[in-house]
Amino acid sequence: MGRKYFGTDGVRGTVGTAPITPDFVLHLGAAAGRVLVHALGRGNVRRDKRPQVLIGKDTRISGYMLESALEAGFAAAGVDVILCGPLPTPAVAYLTRALRLSAGVVISASHNPYPDNGIKFFARDGFKLPDDAEFAIEEAIATQLRDGMICTGADDIGRARRLDDAAGRYIEFCKSTFPNDLDLRGLRIVVDCSNGAAYQTAPAVFHELGAKVIAVANQPDGFNINDGCGATHPEYLQAMVREHKADIGIALDGDADRVLMADDTGRLYNGDELLYILAMERRARHAASCANQELTGVVGTLMTNLGVENALRGAGFEFARAKVGDRYVLEELQQREWLIGGEGSGHLICLDKHTTGDGTVSALQVLAAMRRSQRSLAELTADLSLYPQVLLNVKVKPGFDWKAQAGVVKTAGEVEATLGRRGRVLIRPSGTEPVVRVMVEADDEALAQSSAETIAGAMREAVAALG
């Protein structure tokens, strides 16, 4: 049974278009609230022990509207709400766990532009909501849409309050993941906040650890999130590093669960390279946090560069590929009982530090590797040789199935035959946008580029033919 509303990262879409409308989000909050109330056995729960849910958001203008709708839905179901305002997605995961709450909710469309928004949930343990809970919420929504939404009695209506020190609590948590015997004194760091959820927290974390921080893209106005900045537009970070003559650059995305970094020359390091650094650093130092659980394997995705897999296997690691999406990386890590995994987009998971991807925390782990070893990003990745990788996005209409298009399948097969052992092809629909991603990896950049363009061209022709 598939989900109707939940994708790989919650419920997401364009604001004003179903399902990201205030009426649907009201139903979503009420349905999620009823699932939580049922899970706690409402008849035996005192008023002061009712479910509590934390709601955070990024800086999109639509966040105010969706926050109010969610708050009303939860209250109608008898759930107390704690509002914390703009805060990174991983901060909500942390606070949900630290405050022993029933769930956490984030209003964000992550790296998407401001007209989009979404709702994603965390369970009480700080991990993404399990599949059975999402199915239960969808069933409750279906019932409400059919029979109407029922508000609990006046005595049981939920209350709302604000957590005024939410940002400060999260800042302290991030600092706690950095080794106590190290600091960032003497480092000049550009932090690109993407005009997003970390515009207050990220600069403070690096500053309080001793760095000289130049914060950029830290003036959100509701409309400029991810606009020419952040992890989706790393060229801005590279330019800022050069302009400010910084030692290092850190770019987060809109909800701050991704990170890319640049060195003092402006050279960019993507998530694959940072994942390699994290794995090698932990192997080298046998950190106390890993002492009782050897770091034997690393999880990447279908998109992870073949050069990373080869380098890690050569260093003695096992390597596994999950489907694209942090949800699947996490599932693979938990199944294998490994600690480190991530994606080339910069979504890195360090389960010895946090329950979810956290751009600020991941950057701190890379900085710790640099400080402890006294080596630059270039030196830490000197033994890593990446294959040229070309990724093209082809816009499609909802329901488009590239595998049903004979021309696309034939072209992809011909390209794969031409590449042989020199590379690989990966075609997959995005889980968050109306595009199909065409990735070609080869030992020659020109070959990768021409191969990707050939497949993308065939796909555009198929889309056009369908009208």
C-alpha positions in Angstrom: 0.0 0.0 0.0 1.5 3.3 -1.0 1.2 6.7 0.7 -1.1 9.3 -0.8 0.3 12.3 0.9 3.6 11.4 2.5 6.6 11.3 0.3 10.2 10.4 1.1 10.4 13.5 3.3 7.0 14.3 4.7 4.2 16.1 2.8 5.4 18.7 0.4 4.2 20.8 -2.5 3.5 24.3 -3.8 1.7 26.5 -1.3 -2.0 27.1 -2.3 -2.1 23.8 -4.2 -3.2 20.6 -2.6 -2.0 19.3 -0.2 -0.2 22.5 1.0 -3.4 24.4 1.7 -4.5 25.6 5.2 -7.6 23.4 5.2 -5.6 20.3 4.4 -2.9 21.1 6.9 -5.6 21.6 9.5 -6.8 18.1 8.8 -3.2 16.8 8.9 -2.6 18.3 12.3 -5.9 16.9 13.6 -5.2 13.5 12.2 -1.6 13.3 13.5 -3.0 14.5 16.9 -5.6 11.8 17.0 -3.0 9.1 16.2 -0.8 10.4 19.1 -3.8 10.5 21.5 -4.8 7.0 20.5 -1.2 5.8 21.0 -1.2 7.1 24.6 -4.6 5.7 25.5 -6.5 9.0 25.9 -9.0 7.6 28.5 -6.2 7.1 31.0 -4.2 10.3 30.3 -4.6 13.2 32.8 -4.9 16.7 31.4 -1.3 17.5 32.5 -0.1 14.4 30.7 -1.7 14.9 27.3 0.5 14.5 24.2 2.9 17.4 23.5 4.2 18.3 20.0 6.9 20.8 19.1 6.4 22.8 15.9 9.4 24.5 14.2 9.6 26.1 10.8 12.0 27.7 8.3 11.8 31.3 7.1 9.2 31.0 4.3 6.4 33.5 4.4 3.9 30.7 4.2 5.2 29.2 7.5 3.0 31.6 9.5 -0.2 30.3 7.8 0.7 26.6 8.0 1.9 26.9 11.6 -1.5 28.3 12.6 -3.4 25.5 10.8 -1.3 22.8 12.3 -1.6 24.3 15.8 -5.4 24.4 15.4 -5.5 20.9 14.2 -3.5 19.5 17.1 -5.4 21.5 19.6 -8.7 20.2 18.2 -7.4 16.6 18.8 -6.5 17.4 22.4 -2.7 17.8 21.9 -0.6 20.5 23.5 1.6 22.5 21.1 5.0 24.1 21.8 6.0 26.7 19.2 9.7 27.5 18.6 9.6 29.7 15.5 12.3 29.5 12.8 14.7 26.6 13.7 16.6 24.0 11.7 15.0 20.7 11.1 17.6 18.8 13.1 17.0 21.2 16.0 13.4 20.1 16.1 14.5 16.5 16.1 16.9 17.2 19.0 14.5 19.1 21.1 11.7 16.5 20.6 14.0 13.9 22.1 15.6 16.1 24.8 12.2 17.4 26.1 10.6 14.0 26.0 7.8 15.1 23.7 5.4 13.0 21.8 6.5 14.2 18.4 8.2 17.0 16.5 6.9 18.8 13.4 8.9 20.9 10.9 7.3 23.2 8.4 9.8 23.4 5.6 10.5 22.5 2.0 14.2 22.2 2.7 16.2 23.2 -0.4 13.2 24.1 -2.6 12.4 27.8 -3.5 10.0 29.8 -1.3 6.7 29.1 -3.1 7.0 25.5 -1.9 6.5 24.3 1.6 6.0 21.0 3.5 5.4 19.3 6.7 7.6 16.6 8.2 7.4 14.7 11.4 9.8 13.3 14.0 8.9 10.6 16.5 9.6 11.0 20.3 13.1 9.4 19.8 14.2 12.1 17.3 14.1 9.8 14.3 11.8 10.2 11.3 8.3 9.0 11.8 8.0 5.3 11.0 5.9 4.0 8.1 3.1 2.6 10.2 2.6 6.0 11.9 2.4 7.7 8.5 -0.1 5.2 7.2 -2.2 5.7 10.4 -2.2 9.5 9.9 -3.2 9.0 6.2 -6.1 6.8 7.3 -7.2 9.3 9.9 -7.1 12.0 7.2 -9.3 9.9 4.9 -11.8 9.4 7.6 -12.0 13.2 8.4 -12.3 14.1 4.8 -15.2 11.7 4.5 -17.0 12.2 7.8 -15.8 15.6 8.8 -13.3 16.6 11.5 -14.4 16.2 15.1 -13.1 18.6 17.7 -12.5 17.2 21.2 -14.6 18.4 24.1 -13.8 21.8 25.6 -12.1 20.3 28.7 -9.6 18.4 26.5 -8.7 21.0 23.8 -5.0 21.4 23.6 -3.0 24.5 24.6 -0.2 26.3 22.9 2.9 28.0 24.3 6.3 29.2 23.0 9.7 27.8 23.8 11.6 31.0 24.0 15.1 29.5 24.5 14.8 26.9 21.7 17.6 28.4 19.6 19.9 28.6 22.7 19.3 25.0 23.6 20.1 23.8 20.1 23.3 25.9 19.9 24.6 24.3 23.1 23.7 20.9 21.7 25.7 21.5 18.5 28.7 22.7 20.5 28.6 19.6 22.6 29.3 17.4 19.5 32.7 19.2 19.0 35.6 17.7 20.9 36.2 19.4 24.3 40.0 19.5 23.7 39.6 21.5 20.4 38.4 24.9 19.4 38.1 27.0 16.2 40.3 29.9 17.3 42.3 31.5 14.5 39.9 30.3 11.8 38.1 32.8 9.6 34.8 31.1 8.4 32.2 32.2 6.0 28.8 30.7 6.9 26.1 30.8 4.2 22.8 30.5 6.0 20.8 30.3 2.8 18.4 32.9 4.3 16.9 29.9 6.0 16.2 28.3 9.4 19.8 28.5 10.7 20.3 32.2 10.1 20.6 32.7 13.9 22.0 29.4 15.2 24.8 28.5 12.8 26.9 31.7 13.0 26.5 31.5 16.8 27.8 27.9 17.1 31.0 28.6 15.2 31.5 32.0 16.8 31.1 30.5 20.3 33.7 27.8 19.5 36.2 30.6 18.8 36.0 31.2 15.0 35.9 34.6 13.3 32.5 34.2 11.5 31.4 36.1 8.4 27.7 35.3 8.2 26.1 35.7 4.7 22.6 35.1 3.4 21.4 35.6 6.9 18.7 38.2 6.3 15.6 36.2 5.5 12.5 38.1 4.4 10.2 35.2 3.8 10.9 35.2 0.0 14.7 34.8 -0.3 15.3 31.3 1.2 17.6 29.3 -1.1 17.6 32.2 -3.6 21.0 32.2 -5.2 22.6 31.1 -2.0 23.1 28.1 0.3 24.0 24.5 -0.5 21.9 24.5 -3.7 23.9 27.5 -5.0 27.5 26.8 -3.8 29.0 29.3 -6.2 27.9 32.1 -3.9 29.8 30.5 -1.0 32.9 30.1 -3.2 32.8 33.8 -4.2 32.3 34.9 -0.5 35.2 32.8 0.7 37.5 34.4 -1.9 36.1 37.9 -1.3 36.5 37.7 2.5 39.8 35.8 2.3 38.4 33.1 4.6 40.0 29.9 5.7 36.9 27.9 5.2 33.4 28.2 3.9 30.2 26.4 5.1 27.0 26.4 3.1 23.7 25.1 4.6 20.4 24.7 2.9 17.0 26.2 3.8 16.3 23.9 6.8 20.0 23.4 7.6 20.1 19.6 7.3 22.6 19.7 4.4 26.1 21.1 4.2 28.7 21.8 1.6 32.2 23.3 2.3 34.8 25.2 0.5 38.5 25.7 1.3 40.5 29.0 1.2 40.9 28.8 -2.6 37.1 28.5 -3.0 37.4 24.9 -4.1 34.1 23.2 -3.3 33.8 19.9 -1.4 30.5 18.0 -1.8 28.8 15.5 0.5 30.6 12.6 -1.0 34.0 14.1 -0.2 32.9 15.1 3.3 31.5 11.6 3.9 34.9 10.2 3.1 36.6 12.7 5.5 34.2 11.7 8.3 34.8 8.0 7.8 38.5 8.2 7.5 38.8 10.5 10.5 36.8 8.2 12.8 38.8 5.2 11.6 42.1 7.1 12.3 41.3 8.3 15.9 39.0 5.6 17.2 36.9 8.3 18.9 35.6 7.6 22.3 32.0 7.7 20.9 32.9 4.9 18.6 35.0 2.9 21.0 32.3 0.3 21.8 31.0 0.1 18.2 33.7 -0.2 15.5 33.1 1.8 12.4 33.1 -1.1 10.0 30.9 0.3 7.2 29.6 3.4 5.5 26.3 3.9 3.7 26.0 6.0 0.5 23.2 6.1 -2.1 22.7 5.1 -5.7 24.1 8.6 -6.5 27.3 8.3 -4.4 30.4 8.7 -6.6 32.1 5.4 -7.6 35.4 6.9 -6.5 34.2 7.2 -2.9 33.1 3.6 -2.8 36.4 2.4 -4.3 38.4 4.6 -1.8 36.5 3.4 1.2 36.6 -0.2 0.2 40.4 0.2 -0.3 40.6 1.5 3.2 38.9 -1.6 4.6 35.4 -0.3 5.0 32.3 -2.1 3.9 30.1 0.0 1.7 26.4 -0.1 1.0 24.2 1.9 -1.3 20.7 3.0 -0.3 18.0 4.5 -2.4 18.4 8.3 -2.7 16.9 10.2 0.3 18.1 10.6 3.9 15.2 8.4 5.0 16.7 5.4 3.2 20.3 6.1 4.3 19.1 6.1 7.9 17.1 2.9 7.4 20.2 1.2 6.0 22.4 2.5 8.8 20.0 1.2 11.4 19.6 -2.2 9.8 23.4 -2.7 9.6 24.1 -1.0 12.9 26.6 1.4 11.3 27.2 5.0 12.2 28.1 7.1 9.2 26.2 7.6 6.0 25.2 10.4 3.6 24.5 11.8 0.1 26.5 13.9 -2.3 24.0 16.7 -1.8 25.5 17.2 1.7 22.9 15.4 3.8 25.3 13.5 6.2 24.2 11.4 9.1 26.5 10.7 12.1 24.5 8.5 14.4 27.0 8.8 17.2 26.1 12.5 17.3 22.5 12.9 16.2 19.5 11.0 15.0 19.2 12.8 11.7 21.2 14.8 9.2 22.4 18.1 10.6 24.4 20.5 8.5 25.9 22.4 11.4 26.9 19.2 13.3 28.4 17.6 10.2 30.4 20.7 9.5 31.7 20.6 13.1 32.8 17.0 12.6 34.8 17.9 9.4 36.4 20.9 11.2 37.3 18.6 14.1 39.1 16.3 11.6 41.0 19.3 10.2 42.0 20.6 13.6 43.0 17.2 15.1 45.1 16.3 12.1 46.3 19.8 11.2 45.4 19.0 7.6 43.4 21.0 5.0 40.4 19.7 3.2 42.6 19.2 0.1 45.0 17.1 2.2 42.3 15.1 3.8 40.9 14.1 0.4 44.2 13.7 -1.4 43.7 9.9 -1.7 40.2 10.3 -3.1 39.8 10.3 -6.9 36.2 11.1 -8.0 34.8 10.1 -11.3 33.3 12.9 -13.3 29.6 12.9 -12.7 26.9 14.8 -14.6 23.4 15.2 -13.3 20.6 16.7 -15.5 17.0 17.3 -14.3 14.3 16.9 -16.8 10.9 18.5 -15.9 8.0 16.1 -16.3 4.3 16.0 -15.6 2.9 14.2 -12.6 2.6 10.5 -13.2 5.3 10.4 -15.9 6.9 7.0 -16.0 10.2 7.0 -18.0 10.3 3.2 -18.0 7.1 3.2 -20.1 8.7 5.3 -22.8 10.3 3.0 -25.4 12.5 5.7 -26.9 14.0 6.6 -23.5 14.6 3.0 -22.5 16.3 2.3 -25.9 18.5 5.4 -25.7 19.5 4.6 -22.1 20.4 1.1 -23.0 22.6 2.2 -25.9 24.4 4.7 -23.7 25.1 2.0 -21.1 26.4 -0.3 -23.8 28.8 2.4 -25.0 30.0 3.2 -21.5 30.7 -0.4 -20.6 33.0 -0.6 -17.6 34.0 3.0 -18.0 30.9 4.3 -16.2 27.3 3.9 -15.2 23.9 5.4 -15.7 21.2 6.1 -13.1 17.8 7.5 -13.9 15.3 8.2 -11.1 12.3 10.3 -10.4 12.8 13.0 -7.7 10.9 12.4 -4.5 10.4 16.1 -3.9 10.2 17.8 -7.3 8.4 17.1 -10.6 11.6 16.1 -12.4 13.4 13.0 -13.5 17.1 13.0 -12.7 19.5 11.7 -15.2 23.0 10.9 -13.8 25.9 9.6 -15.8 29.3 8.8 -14.3 32.3 8.0 -16.4 36.1 8.1 -16.3 36.0 11.0 -18.9 34.0 14.2 -18.2 33.2 14.8 -21.9 31.9 11.3 -22.2 29.7 11.7 -19.1 28.3 15.0 -20.3 27.5 13.8 -23.8 25.9 10.6 -22.5 23.7 12.4 -20.0 22.6 15.0 -22.6 21.7 12.2 -25.0 19.4 10.5 -22.4 17.9 13.8 -21.2 17.2 14.8 -24.8 15.3 11.5 -25.4 13.3 12.1 -22.3 12.4 15.7 -23.2 11.1 14.4 -26.5 9.0 11.8 -24.7 7.6 14.4 -22.4 6.8 16.7 -25.4 5.1 13.9 -27.3 2.8 13.3 -24.4 1.6 16.9 -24.6 
